[in-house]
Amino acid sequence: MDIRYLIVGTPFIIAFFYTLFWIKRWGAFNLPSKNNPQKITTKNEKSSGDLILENIFLSEN
């Protein structure tokens, strides 16, 4: 293996593991326990911002 690949690839490998470290620290890999269930809410109604964007892209000139 050429040393140039190691020199170029090392910062990316470090950044990958650093990102995994922070994601794990923020609790992204924790499974929800039975004592602390997380509620998932869905929103069926569109907000006015979505309608405005649709009007922009679907308007006829």
ABEGO torsion letter per residue (X at the ends): XBAAAAAAAAAAAAAAAAAAAAAAAAGAABBBBAABBBBBBBBABBBAAAAAAAAAAABBX
